[in-house]
Amino acid sequence: MTIIADEPVPEPQPGFLALALRNRSFVVGALLTLFIAGMALLSFFWTPYDVTRLVVADRMLPLSSAHWFGTDQFGRDVLSMIMIGARASIAVALVAVVIGLGVGVPLGCWAAARGGIVDEVLMRFNDVVFAFPALLMAILITAIFGPSATNAVIAIGIFNIPVFARVARAGALAIWPREFILAARAAGKGKARITAEHILPNIANLLLVQGTIQFALGVLAEAGLSYVGLGVQPPMPSWGRMLFDAQPRMMVAPTLALFPGLAIVITVLGLNLLGDGVSDAIDPKLRRQR
């Protein structure tokens, strides 16, 4: 009598969240990002002091229990300004990423689907836009419409369009020759439907990773634009503007530049670590290499 052993049941593969939580970069990046996002969200409801109120008698106060981060040259609480500045930086960077995704991804997918002259023209147009840095784009827009947070969003968003277009096009071109795409075309599906049902879901991971990278770059770009006076305008606090105002007072009160600088570093570091962790959790090749 022959005894047939039961075949081993394959273990279920862990999901994305389980893989991500095992990744140290993802956990640290998520904690830092959530800390900054929570601080920005809290500023809508509460800040230690009103940043629109100038108290000359309290100007340039050192760190104390009343003012944890001290006060600036106008007597405003630095901690309150950093909390509201987080709101401005996140809002500008987030909207700029949405603009890049909303315009760049359709362009990149269209170029990959059509090919030929359409692909060539769109990619050369992307090269032209990509040749202008966000700061130069902001100077051009500001010269026409004036400095504001809205114009900073537009400038950074325009800069993001060719980035997402390139990523979407490269990902789509790698998927179009696949067998399941050929089967979808044989079933009579058009290019637009194939892109929506098959291409976009398969490149969503790439776009997610690129989105975190552009988010971090957007925070840096917003700070740079505000530093030169082209971003968020007073009386709304901005980390870049705080650095500009602190520059002449570095020898007297270095903490005026230290805390907004740390806020920028923590935000960008958290987003970069988060993107790195997401990339590792998504791509099994990277997991094996590490």
Backbone torsions as a table, in degrees:
resi	resn	phi	psi	omega
1	MET	NA	126.2	-177.2
2	THR	-93.5	128.3	179.1
3	ILE	-100.5	122.0	179.6
4	ILE	-97.3	119.6	-179.9
5	ALA	-73.2	144.8	176.6
6	ASP	-64.8	136.6	177.0
7	GLU	-69.9	139.5	-179.8
8	PRO	-64.5	136.4	178.1
9	VAL	-81.9	124.8	-179.3
10	PRO	-64.1	139.0	178.7
11	GLU	-70.0	139.9	178.1
12	PRO	-64.3	138.5	179.6
13	GLN	-74.4	137.2	178.7
14	PRO	-65.7	146.6	179.5
15	GLY	-76.7	-179.3	-176.8
16	PHE	-61.6	-44.6	-176.5
17	LEU	-64.3	-40.3	179.3
18	ALA	-64.0	-41.9	178.1
19	LEU	-66.4	-40.5	-178.0
20	ALA	-65.8	-39.9	-178.3
21	LEU	-69.5	-18.0	174.7
22	ARG	-82.0	-12.0	-176.4
23	ASN	-92.3	123.9	-176.7
24	ARG	-65.8	-38.2	-179.8
25	SER	-63.2	-41.6	179.8
26	PHE	-64.0	-45.1	-176.9
27	VAL	-64.3	-47.6	-179.7
28	VAL	-64.8	-44.2	179.5
29	GLY	-63.4	-40.3	179.2
30	ALA	-65.3	-40.6	179.7
31	LEU	-64.7	-44.6	179.3
32	LEU	-64.8	-42.2	-179.6
33	THR	-66.0	-42.7	178.4
34	LEU	-64.8	-34.3	178.0
35	PHE	-63.6	-47.5	180.0
36	ILE	-67.1	-43.2	179.2
37	ALA	-63.3	-40.1	177.8
38	GLY	-64.7	-39.0	177.3
39	MET	-63.9	-40.7	177.5
40	ALA	-65.8	-41.8	178.9
41	LEU	-64.9	-40.3	179.6
42	LEU	-63.2	-32.6	-177.3
43	SER	-65.3	-19.1	176.2
44	PHE	-69.7	-25.6	-174.6
45	PHE	-111.2	-29.3	-175.5
46	TRP	-157.1	138.4	167.0
47	THR	-138.2	153.2	-178.8
48	PRO	-56.0	-36.6	-178.1
49	TYR	-141.6	162.4	176.2
50	ASP	-82.2	116.1	-175.6
51	VAL	-77.2	-12.2	177.7
52	THR	-85.5	-7.4	-179.6
53	ARG	-96.0	122.5	179.5
54	LEU	-95.2	124.0	178.4
55	VAL	-120.0	93.8	-174.7
56	VAL	-62.4	-31.9	-178.9
57	ALA	-66.2	-21.6	-178.4
58	ASP	-101.6	15.4	-175.1
59	ARG	-68.4	141.0	174.5
60	MET	57.8	38.3	177.0
61	LEU	-75.5	143.5	178.1
62	PRO	-74.4	178.6	178.4
63	LEU	-64.4	133.8	-178.5
64	SER	-154.9	176.3	177.8
65	SER	-67.6	-27.1	178.1
66	ALA	-78.8	-38.8	179.0
67	HIS	-128.7	96.4	-174.4
68	TRP	-58.1	-38.4	-179.3
69	PHE	-106.2	11.2	-178.8
70	GLY	80.5	-170.9	178.6
71	THR	-127.2	161.6	-179.4
72	ASP	-94.1	-167.3	-175.3
73	GLN	-69.1	-12.8	178.3
74	PHE	-106.6	5.6	-179.5
75	GLY	82.7	12.6	179.5
76	ARG	-85.1	144.4	-179.4
77	ASP	-71.1	123.7	-175.5
78	VAL	-67.7	-38.3	179.0
79	LEU	-61.8	-42.8	178.4
80	SER	-62.6	-39.4	179.6
81	MET	-66.8	-37.9	178.8
82	ILE	-67.2	-38.4	178.5
83	MET	-62.3	-45.6	179.6
84	ILE	-72.7	-32.8	176.1
85	GLY	-63.4	-32.6	175.7
86	ALA	-62.4	-38.0	178.0
87	ARG	-61.5	-45.2	-178.6
88	ALA	-66.3	-43.9	-178.4
89	SER	-64.1	-45.2	-179.1
90	ILE	-65.9	-41.8	-178.0
91	ALA	-63.9	-46.2	-179.1
92	VAL	-63.5	-47.6	-178.5
93	ALA	-65.1	-39.7	-178.3
94	LEU	-65.9	-46.7	179.6
95	VAL	-64.4	-37.9	178.5
96	ALA	-63.6	-39.0	176.9
97	VAL	-66.4	-40.3	177.7
98	VAL	-61.5	-40.5	177.2
99	ILE	-62.3	-45.4	179.1
100	GLY	-62.0	-42.3	177.9
101	LEU	-66.8	-45.4	-174.4
102	GLY	-66.7	-29.1	-178.5
103	VAL	-104.1	-44.3	-174.2
104	GLY	-70.0	-40.4	-178.5
105	VAL	-64.3	-48.7	176.2
106	PRO	-59.0	-39.1	178.7
107	LEU	-63.9	-45.4	-179.9
108	GLY	-64.4	-41.5	178.3
109	CYS	-66.6	-39.0	178.8
110	TRP	-64.6	-42.7	179.0
111	ALA	-62.3	-40.7	179.8
112	ALA	-69.0	-35.7	-178.3
113	ALA	-73.6	-40.6	-176.6
114	ARG	-82.3	-44.0	-177.6
115	GLY	67.1	-168.9	175.3
116	GLY	60.5	-137.1	-174.3
117	ILE	-68.2	-34.3	178.7
118	VAL	-62.9	-46.5	178.5
119	ASP	-60.7	-44.6	-177.2
120	GLU	-64.6	-45.1	-178.4
121	VAL	-64.9	-45.1	-178.9
122	LEU	-64.3	-40.8	-179.3
123	MET	-69.8	-36.0	176.9
124	ARG	-69.6	-35.1	175.3
125	PHE	-65.0	-39.8	175.8
126	ASN	-61.1	-39.7	178.7
127	ASP	-61.7	-40.1	179.5
128	VAL	-64.4	-46.0	179.4
129	VAL	-65.2	-40.0	-177.7
130	PHE	-67.1	-21.9	-179.1
131	ALA	-72.6	-16.6	-179.3
132	PHE	-100.8	113.7	177.6
133	PRO	-63.5	161.7	-178.5
134	ALA	-60.3	-37.1	-179.6
135	LEU	-65.1	-43.9	178.6
136	LEU	-66.4	-38.3	176.6
137	MET	-63.0	-40.2	179.8
138	ALA	-66.5	-39.4	177.6
139	ILE	-61.8	-41.8	178.8
140	LEU	-64.0	-46.9	-179.4
141	ILE	-66.3	-39.6	-179.4
142	THR	-66.1	-37.0	179.0
143	ALA	-62.5	-25.6	-178.7
144	ILE	-93.0	-46.4	-171.7
145	PHE	-109.8	-10.6	-178.8
146	GLY	94.7	155.5	-178.0
147	PRO	-72.8	137.3	176.9
148	SER	-171.1	166.5	177.5
149	ALA	-66.2	-34.8	179.7
150	THR	-62.4	-43.8	179.8
151	ASN	-67.9	-32.4	175.1
152	ALA	-64.7	-41.1	177.3
153	VAL	-61.0	-45.1	-179.4
154	ILE	-62.0	-44.2	-178.1
155	ALA	-63.9	-46.8	-179.9
156	ILE	-68.4	-37.8	178.4
157	GLY	-63.0	-42.8	177.8
158	ILE	-62.1	-38.3	178.3
159	PHE	-65.9	-30.5	-179.4
160	ASN	-76.2	-24.0	-175.1
161	ILE	-57.1	-53.3	-179.2
162	PRO	-65.7	-26.7	178.7
163	VAL	-65.0	-51.2	-179.7
164	PHE	-69.0	-31.9	177.7
165	ALA	-63.8	-42.4	178.5
166	ARG	-64.4	-44.2	-178.9
167	VAL	-65.0	-44.9	-179.5
168	ALA	-64.6	-41.4	-179.4
169	ARG	-65.2	-44.8	-179.5
170	ALA	-63.7	-43.2	178.6
171	GLY	-65.8	-40.5	-179.6
172	ALA	-67.6	-39.8	179.7
173	LEU	-63.0	-31.0	178.6
174	ALA	-74.4	-20.7	-176.0
175	ILE	-97.2	-30.4	-175.8
176	TRP	-55.4	-37.1	179.7
177	PRO	-78.0	-3.0	-175.5
178	ARG	-67.0	157.7	-174.7
179	GLU	-64.1	-40.3	-177.3
180	PHE	-69.1	-24.4	174.6
181	ILE	-73.2	-41.4	177.1
182	LEU	-62.5	-37.2	178.1
183	ALA	-67.4	-37.7	177.7
184	ALA	-65.9	-38.8	177.7
185	ARG	-68.4	-37.5	177.4
186	ALA	-66.3	-27.2	178.4
187	ALA	-78.9	-1.6	176.2
188	GLY	94.9	9.5	178.7
189	LYS	-75.3	140.6	177.7
190	GLY	-80.3	170.8	-177.1
191	LYS	-65.0	-37.8	179.7
192	ALA	-64.3	-42.8	-179.6
193	ARG	-68.7	-39.8	177.7
194	ILE	-62.8	-41.3	178.9
195	THR	-61.6	-43.9	-178.0
196	ALA	-70.3	-38.8	-172.7
197	GLU	-92.1	-25.5	-173.0
198	HIS	-123.6	-42.6	-175.0
199	ILE	-72.8	-54.2	-175.8
200	LEU	-59.6	-44.5	177.6
201	PRO	-61.4	-29.8	-177.7
202	ASN	-84.1	-16.2	176.8
203	ILE	-108.6	5.5	-179.3
204	ALA	-61.3	-35.4	179.3
205	ASN	-63.9	-43.1	177.6
206	LEU	-61.2	-42.8	-178.7
207	LEU	-67.3	-35.0	178.7
208	LEU	-64.5	-46.0	179.1
209	VAL	-63.7	-45.1	179.6
210	GLN	-64.6	-33.2	178.9
211	GLY	-63.2	-41.0	177.9
212	THR	-65.4	-37.3	178.2
213	ILE	-65.5	-46.2	-179.3
214	GLN	-68.4	-28.7	176.0
215	PHE	-62.3	-47.4	179.1
216	ALA	-62.7	-43.6	178.1
217	LEU	-65.1	-32.2	177.4
218	GLY	-65.9	-38.7	176.3
219	VAL	-62.6	-44.4	177.7
220	LEU	-62.9	-43.4	-179.5
221	ALA	-64.3	-41.0	178.4
222	GLU	-62.6	-42.7	178.5
223	ALA	-63.0	-41.2	178.5
224	GLY	-65.0	-41.6	179.5
225	LEU	-67.3	-40.3	177.7
226	SER	-67.7	-33.1	179.4
227	TYR	-61.4	-38.5	179.9
228	VAL	-93.7	8.4	174.5
229	GLY	85.8	15.9	-177.4
230	LEU	-107.8	-0.2	-177.5
231	GLY	-105.1	-131.6	179.4
232	VAL	-61.3	132.9	-174.9
233	GLN	-101.0	147.4	174.7
234	PRO	-58.5	151.2	8.7
235	PRO	-85.2	2.8	178.0
236	MET	-69.0	121.8	-179.3
237	PRO	-67.6	150.1	175.7
238	SER	-146.1	142.1	-178.5
239	TRP	-60.4	-41.4	179.1
240	GLY	-65.2	-41.1	178.2
241	ARG	-66.7	-36.1	177.4
242	MET	-63.3	-39.2	176.6
243	LEU	-64.3	-40.4	179.0
244	PHE	-64.1	-45.0	-179.8
245	ASP	-67.4	-28.7	-178.4
246	ALA	-81.6	-17.4	-174.2
247	GLN	-57.2	-46.2	-179.4
248	PRO	-70.3	-10.9	-174.5
249	ARG	-114.5	21.9	-176.7
250	MET	-61.8	-38.1	-178.2
251	MET	-74.8	-27.4	-177.2
252	VAL	-88.1	-47.0	-176.7
253	ALA	-138.0	80.2	-178.1
254	PRO	-65.0	-21.5	-179.3
255	THR	-67.4	-20.4	177.6
256	LEU	-62.2	-31.9	176.7
257	ALA	-94.3	-26.5	-175.5
258	LEU	-64.4	-48.5	-172.9
259	PHE	-70.3	-46.0	174.7
260	PRO	-64.9	-33.2	175.9
261	GLY	-64.2	-41.9	176.6
262	LEU	-64.1	-37.3	178.5
263	ALA	-61.2	-42.3	178.8
264	ILE	-65.3	-44.9	-178.8
265	VAL	-62.3	-45.5	-178.6
266	ILE	-63.2	-42.0	-178.9
267	THR	-65.0	-49.2	-178.1
268	VAL	-66.8	-41.1	178.4
269	LEU	-63.1	-44.5	179.7
270	GLY	-61.6	-43.8	-179.8
271	LEU	-67.3	-39.3	178.4
272	ASN	-66.2	-42.4	176.8
273	LEU	-65.2	-38.5	178.1
274	LEU	-62.7	-45.8	177.9
275	GLY	-62.9	-39.2	178.1
276	ASP	-64.6	-41.2	178.2
277	GLY	-66.6	-39.9	177.1
278	VAL	-63.1	-42.2	179.2
279	SER	-62.4	-41.7	178.6
280	ASP	-65.1	-40.7	-178.5
281	ALA	-69.7	-29.2	-177.9
282	ILE	-81.6	-43.9	-172.1
283	ASP	-96.3	110.7	179.8
284	PRO	-65.1	-26.4	178.6
285	LYS	-63.4	-42.7	179.0
286	LEU	-65.0	-37.4	179.6
287	ARG	-63.4	-40.7	-179.9
288	ARG	-67.9	-36.1	-179.5
289	GLN	-67.5	-30.1	-175.9
290	ARG	-97.7	NA	NA
